């Protein structure tokens, strides 16, 4: 999709109601509801994070979305695909500032190039006890990404047509913290399997975009 076409339509999502759990449930691992229920009390003191779904034009004027592949480390989100973003710091005015700051730190996109379009539904992540607040943003200029080497393994640039293509919504088998493998809904994007919280947040974004594109 041409970015000029995308730009004319995407602003309409500002006026749309969020789908929240209706969208999240479509891409939710089967064990998530039970896990979230067990951690209901702990969730009240959850840490907070802000992440950014950033759409932009490439050099040919096509619309892309940037994701990141996280480094392998000792943690629940090791080597997973996610949005640029991270933990709220006390210096941050709010979680939107967190998402903007972390986007610059992780992929090198400065605040001056970002326009926030929509605040999406927050999502609780039981394994890490984080409440994640996603934001949809656009950049009207071609971007030159600079990855944060100590946290980001790779920058993944996804064509929006691939993201919106329902054939890229799949089911895949993944290991869990319970020591068993389960089938989960996922997106297959640029050769990467995107599942869990990121897929759930992407699901809501996709549902909104399909209302206006």
NORKA-V728792 format. One line per field, one symbol per residue. ss: DSSP state (h for helix, s for strand, l for the rest). psi: psi as a letter, one per 40 degrees, with the letter a starting at -180 (. if undefined). burial: # if it has 9 or more other C-alpha atoms within 8 Angstrom, else .. A space follows every 50 residues. Layout:
ss = ???
psi = ???
burial = ???
This chain:
ss = lshhhhhhhhhhhhhlllllhhhhhhlllllhhhhhhhlhhhhlllssss sssssssllllsssssssssllllllllllsslsssslllllllhhhhhh hhhhhhhlllhhhlssssslllsssllllsssssssssslllllllllll lsssssssshhhhhlhhhssssssslllllsssssssssllsssslhhhh hhhhhhhhhhhhl
psi = hiddddddddededeiiidbddddddehidedddddddfdddddfiiiih ihhhiiiaeeeihihhiihiihigieehfihaihiaihidehdadddddd ddddddefhideeihhdhhihihhhddefihhhiihiiheihihihihde dhdihhhhhddddeheeehihihiiieeeiiihiiiihhfeihhaadddd dddddddddede.
burial = .##..#..##..#.....#...##.####..#..##..#...#..##### ########..###########......###########...#..#.#### ##########..##.######.####..###########..##...##.. .##.######.###...###...........########...######## #.#######..#.
